């Protein structure tokens, strides 16, 4: 099966530092035929590394007759504009996060997809973090019972000063780590969103954009997912915390700690007692539950890592298989981020 002829526009931390290395592992599936950046030294490095055609202007880049797909890794405010240009040029689009900065932009993007019969694929690559997949598998197994609350954390402390800290450049943690964690939260919520609470702060970064994001989503199913992203926390917390009515788990991304009631154990029926309790003793009637405690390595049944999104992309384009990150899911991430920026609201 022929590899996809792809071009990369934006040769920074994502395009050069991620896309290139990930594509190098898949030379049977992708070949880089073109590259574009406004910095000449960057396209010169691409020409030296791949022998591909290079461009300083995106319109010239998108006119490349050999390129089938444009991988758009430019700065966040340009994603929608560049995707629309690619559709007009007849190219498929692989779009970096954030896929848009507002629902107004997503409407423009979808109108262009319809108008130019475009094909777009979204790079929510952290959907394939092994720990995320393993946590989902454990929840689905039912050993934690009815899961009612989940907490997601990506925390650190850095007095960051690059463009990702400047609002006019599309900076801020809500646009940086936000799309990944919001996507995780929506998948783990397993329900349409009913309510959104949020708080955005600037703590340690030196720009004017937020570096501390706290969002709580409540689903129509009653489940709550809280996500916290910060560049201003000096101590960390587990990346995943899951509470169910029969157990719980935490994970640092490498190991998973579990404590749950033995699955075959049926709890006895109990009734609340309104009588005056004894003057001393336990709080309620003592009960012994068969708890299982264990720590396991992150090893999901689905063998994956964050690069796996490229394999799904190839299968979608060349084999006609459904791309697992749907348009509806990607647009919902943008909608929730927009609501979070406004503050507490009903979804």
C-alpha positions as CSV (number, residue, x, y, z in Angstrom):
1,X,0.0,0.0,0.0
2,X,1.4,3.4,-1.0
3,X,2.6,5.7,1.7
4,X,0.8,9.0,2.2
5,X,2.7,11.9,0.7
6,X,2.6,14.5,3.4
7,X,3.9,18.0,3.9
8,X,4.5,19.8,7.2
9,X,3.9,23.5,7.7
10,X,5.3,24.9,10.9
11,X,8.7,23.5,11.9
12,X,8.8,24.3,15.6
13,X,8.4,22.1,18.6
14,X,5.4,20.2,17.2
15,X,6.3,20.0,13.4
16,X,10.0,19.5,13.7
17,X,10.3,18.2,17.3
18,X,7.3,15.7,17.2
19,X,5.9,15.1,13.7
20,X,9.2,14.5,12.0
21,X,10.4,12.0,14.6
22,X,7.1,10.2,14.7
23,X,6.9,10.0,10.9
24,X,10.5,8.6,10.8
25,X,9.2,5.5,12.6
26,X,6.6,5.0,9.8
27,X,8.4,5.4,6.6
28,X,6.3,2.6,5.1
29,X,3.2,4.7,5.7
30,X,4.3,8.3,5.2
31,X,6.8,10.1,3.1
32,X,7.6,13.8,3.7
33,X,7.6,15.5,0.3
34,X,7.3,19.1,1.3
35,X,7.9,21.5,4.2
36,X,7.1,25.1,5.0
37,X,8.2,27.7,7.6
38,X,8.8,31.4,7.6
39,X,12.3,30.8,8.9
40,X,14.8,29.9,6.2
41,X,17.2,28.0,8.4
42,X,14.3,25.7,9.4
43,X,13.4,24.7,5.9
44,X,17.1,24.3,5.1
45,X,17.3,21.7,7.9
46,X,14.3,19.9,6.5
47,X,15.8,19.8,3.0
48,X,19.0,18.4,4.4
49,X,17.2,15.8,6.5
50,X,14.6,14.6,4.0
51,X,15.6,16.0,0.6
52,X,12.1,17.4,0.3
53,X,10.9,20.5,-1.4
54,X,10.7,23.5,0.9
55,X,8.8,26.7,0.9
56,X,8.8,30.0,2.8
57,X,5.2,30.8,1.8
58,X,2.2,28.6,2.7
59,X,0.4,29.3,-0.6
60,X,3.4,28.0,-2.5
61,X,3.6,25.1,-0.2
62,X,0.0,24.1,-0.7
63,X,0.5,24.4,-4.5
64,X,3.0,21.5,-4.3
65,X,1.5,19.0,-6.9
66,X,2.9,15.9,-5.2
67,X,1.6,16.5,-1.7
68,X,-1.6,14.8,-0.6
69,X,-1.9,15.9,3.0
70,X,-0.9,19.0,4.9
71,X,0.1,18.5,8.5
72,X,-0.6,21.8,10.1
73,X,1.7,22.6,13.0
74,X,1.8,26.4,12.9
75,X,0.9,28.7,15.8
76,X,-2.5,28.2,17.3
77,X,-4.3,31.3,15.9
78,X,-3.4,30.2,12.3
79,X,-4.7,26.6,12.5
80,X,-8.1,27.3,11.0
81,X,-6.9,29.8,8.4
82,X,-4.2,27.3,7.2
83,X,-6.6,24.4,7.2
84,X,-9.1,26.3,5.0
85,X,-6.3,27.2,2.6
86,X,-5.3,23.6,2.4
87,X,-8.9,22.5,1.6
88,X,-9.0,25.2,-1.2
89,X,-5.8,23.7,-2.6
90,X,-7.4,20.2,-2.6
91,X,-5.3,18.8,0.2
92,X,-6.3,16.6,3.1
93,X,-5.6,18.1,6.5
94,X,-4.0,16.7,9.7
95,X,-4.6,19.4,12.2
96,X,-2.7,20.1,15.4
97,X,-4.3,21.1,18.6
98,X,-6.0,23.4,19.4
99,X,-8.1,22.7,16.3
100,X,-9.6,26.2,16.8
101,X,-9.7,29.0,19.3
102,X,-13.5,29.4,19.3
103,X,-16.7,27.9,18.2
104,X,-16.9,30.7,15.6
105,X,-13.7,29.3,14.1
106,X,-14.9,25.7,14.2
107,X,-18.0,26.8,12.2
108,X,-15.8,28.4,9.6
109,X,-13.7,25.2,9.5
110,X,-16.7,23.0,9.0
111,X,-18.2,25.2,6.4
112,X,-14.9,24.9,4.4
113,X,-14.9,21.1,4.8
114,X,-18.4,21.1,3.3
115,X,-17.7,23.6,0.6
116,X,-14.5,22.0,-0.7
117,X,-15.3,18.4,0.1
118,X,-12.3,18.4,2.4
119,X,-11.0,15.6,4.6
120,X,-9.8,16.6,8.0
121,X,-8.2,14.6,10.8
122,X,-7.5,15.9,14.3
123,X,-4.3,15.2,16.2
124,X,-5.6,14.5,19.7
125,X,-2.6,12.2,20.0
126,X,-2.8,11.9,23.8
127,X,-6.0,9.9,23.4
128,X,-3.4,7.1,23.1
129,X,-1.4,7.6,26.2
130,X,-1.1,4.1,27.7
131,X,-2.2,5.2,31.2
132,X,-5.3,6.9,29.8
133,X,-6.2,3.7,27.9
134,X,-5.5,1.5,30.9
135,X,-7.6,3.6,33.2
136,X,-10.5,3.4,30.8
137,X,-10.1,-0.4,30.6
138,X,-10.2,-0.7,34.4
139,X,-13.3,1.5,34.6
140,X,-15.0,-0.5,31.9
141,X,-14.2,-3.8,33.7
142,X,-16.6,-2.7,36.5
143,X,-14.3,-3.6,39.4
144,X,-14.5,-0.1,40.8
145,X,-18.3,-0.2,40.7
146,X,-20.2,2.9,39.7
147,X,-17.6,5.5,39.0
148,X,-18.8,8.9,40.2
149,X,-15.7,11.1,40.2
150,X,-12.5,11.4,38.3
151,X,-9.6,13.8,38.7
152,X,-7.0,14.6,36.1
153,X,-3.8,16.5,36.8
154,X,-0.8,17.8,34.7
155,X,1.1,19.9,37.2
156,X,4.5,21.6,37.4
157,X,6.2,24.9,38.1
158,X,7.9,27.0,35.5
159,X,8.4,30.7,35.0
160,X,7.7,30.2,31.3
161,X,8.4,33.1,28.9
162,X,7.8,31.9,25.3
163,X,4.8,32.7,23.0
164,X,2.7,30.1,24.7
165,X,2.4,32.6,27.6
166,X,1.0,35.4,25.4
167,X,-2.8,35.7,24.7
168,X,-2.4,37.4,21.4
169,X,-0.3,34.4,20.2
170,X,-2.9,31.9,21.3
171,X,-1.0,31.1,24.4
172,X,-2.2,29.8,27.8
173,X,-2.6,26.4,29.3
174,X,-6.2,26.1,28.1
175,X,-4.9,26.1,24.5
176,X,-1.7,24.2,25.2
177,X,-2.3,21.2,27.5
178,X,-6.0,22.0,27.6
179,X,-7.2,20.2,24.5
180,X,-5.5,17.0,25.6
181,X,-7.0,17.0,29.1
182,X,-10.4,18.2,28.0
183,X,-10.5,15.4,25.4
184,X,-9.6,12.9,28.2
185,X,-12.3,14.4,30.5
186,X,-15.0,14.1,27.8
187,X,-14.1,10.5,27.1
188,X,-14.1,9.6,30.8
189,X,-17.3,11.5,31.4
190,X,-19.1,9.0,29.1
191,X,-22.0,11.4,28.9
192,X,-23.1,14.7,27.4
193,X,-21.9,17.7,29.6
194,X,-24.6,19.2,31.8
195,X,-22.6,21.8,33.8
196,X,-19.2,23.4,33.5
197,X,-17.3,25.2,36.3
198,X,-13.9,26.8,35.7
199,X,-11.2,29.0,37.2
200,X,-8.2,30.3,35.2
201,X,-5.2,32.0,36.8
202,X,-1.8,33.4,36.0
203,X,0.6,32.2,38.7
204,X,4.2,31.8,37.5
205,X,4.4,32.4,33.8
206,X,5.6,35.8,32.8
207,X,3.2,36.5,29.9
208,X,-0.4,37.6,30.2
209,X,-2.1,34.2,29.5
210,X,-3.3,31.8,32.2
211,X,-0.9,29.1,33.4
212,X,-3.2,27.5,35.9
213,X,-6.5,25.9,34.7
214,X,-9.1,24.2,36.9
215,X,-12.3,22.8,35.2
216,X,-15.0,20.7,36.6
217,X,-17.4,19.0,34.2
218,X,-20.6,17.3,35.4
219,X,-22.3,14.9,33.0
220,X,-26.0,14.3,32.5
221,X,-25.2,10.8,34.0
222,X,-24.1,12.5,37.3
223,X,-20.5,11.7,36.9
224,X,-18.0,14.5,37.7
225,X,-14.6,14.9,36.1
226,X,-12.2,17.6,37.3
227,X,-9.1,18.5,35.4
228,X,-6.3,20.7,36.6
229,X,-3.4,21.9,34.5
230,X,-0.8,24.1,36.0
231,X,2.6,25.6,35.4
232,X,2.4,27.2,38.9
233,X,2.3,24.2,41.3
234,X,5.5,23.3,43.2
235,X,4.2,19.9,44.3
236,X,2.5,17.4,42.0
237,X,-0.5,15.0,42.3
238,X,-1.4,11.7,40.6
239,X,-2.2,12.1,36.9
240,X,-5.3,10.1,37.4
241,X,-7.6,9.6,40.4
242,X,-10.8,7.6,40.0
243,X,-13.5,7.0,42.7
244,X,-16.2,4.3,42.4
245,X,-18.7,3.0,44.9
246,X,-16.7,-0.3,45.1
247,X,-13.1,1.0,44.8
248,X,-10.7,3.6,43.6
249,X,-7.4,4.0,41.7
250,X,-4.6,6.4,41.3
251,X,-1.9,6.5,38.7
252,X,1.3,8.5,38.1
253,X,1.2,7.5,34.4
254,X,3.6,4.6,35.0
255,X,2.0,2.5,37.7
256,X,-1.7,2.1,38.8
257,X,-2.6,1.7,42.5
258,X,-5.9,-0.1,43.1
259,X,-8.1,-0.7,46.1
260,X,-11.4,-2.3,45.5
261,X,-13.9,-4.8,47.0
262,X,-13.5,-8.3,45.7
263,X,-15.8,-8.4,42.6
264,X,-17.7,-11.6,43.6
265,X,-18.5,-10.3,47.1
266,X,-22.1,-9.1,47.5
267,X,-22.6,-6.5,50.1
268,X,-25.3,-7.2,52.7
269,X,-28.4,-5.1,52.7
270,X,-28.2,-2.4,55.4
271,X,-30.6,0.2,56.7
272,X,-29.9,3.5,58.4
273,X,-30.7,3.4,62.1
274,X,-32.3,6.6,63.5
275,X,-31.8,5.5,67.2
276,X,-29.4,7.3,69.6
277,X,-26.0,5.7,69.1
278,X,-24.0,4.3,72.1
279,X,-21.8,6.8,74.0
280,X,-18.7,5.2,72.7
281,X,-17.7,2.8,70.0
282,X,-17.8,2.7,66.2
283,X,-19.8,5.0,63.9
284,X,-22.5,2.6,62.9
285,X,-22.5,-1.2,62.7
286,X,-19.0,-2.6,62.1
287,X,-18.5,-4.3,58.7
288,X,-15.7,-6.3,57.3
289,X,-15.2,-5.9,53.5
290,X,-12.8,-8.1,51.5
291,X,-10.6,-5.4,50.0
292,X,-8.1,-6.1,47.3
293,X,-5.0,-3.9,47.2
294,X,-2.5,-4.0,44.4
295,X,-0.1,-2.0,42.3
296,X,0.2,-2.8,38.6
297,X,2.3,-1.4,35.7
298,X,0.5,0.6,33.1
299,X,0.1,-2.0,30.4
300,X,-3.3,-1.6,28.6
301,X,-4.7,-4.3,26.4
302,X,-4.6,-1.8,23.5
303,X,-0.9,-1.6,22.7
304,X,-0.4,2.1,22.0
305,X,1.5,5.3,22.6
306,X,1.0,8.9,21.6
307,X,2.5,8.2,18.2
308,X,-0.3,5.6,17.5
309,X,-2.5,8.4,16.1
310,X,-0.5,8.3,12.9
311,X,-1.3,4.6,12.4
312,X,-5.0,5.3,12.7
313,X,-4.6,8.2,10.3
314,X,-3.0,5.9,7.7
315,X,-5.7,3.3,8.2
316,X,-8.4,5.9,7.7
317,X,-6.9,7.3,4.5
318,X,-5.5,4.2,2.8
319,X,-7.8,1.5,4.1
320,X,-11.0,3.5,4.6
321,X,-11.3,2.6,8.3
322,X,-13.1,5.0,10.6
323,X,-10.8,7.6,12.2
324,X,-11.4,7.2,16.0
325,X,-11.2,10.9,16.8
326,X,-14.4,12.1,15.4
327,X,-15.2,15.6,14.2
328,X,-17.9,15.9,16.8
329,X,-15.5,15.0,19.6
330,X,-12.9,17.5,18.4
331,X,-15.4,20.3,18.1
332,X,-16.8,19.5,21.6
333,X,-13.3,20.0,23.0
334,X,-13.3,23.6,21.6
335,X,-16.8,24.3,22.9
336,X,-15.9,23.2,26.4
337,X,-12.7,25.3,26.3
338,X,-14.7,28.3,25.2
339,X,-17.2,27.8,28.1
340,X,-14.3,27.4,30.5
341,X,-12.8,30.7,29.4
342,X,-16.1,32.4,30.2
343,X,-16.3,30.9,33.7
344,X,-18.9,28.8,35.4
345,X,-21.9,28.0,33.2
346,X,-24.5,25.5,32.2
347,X,-23.5,23.6,29.0
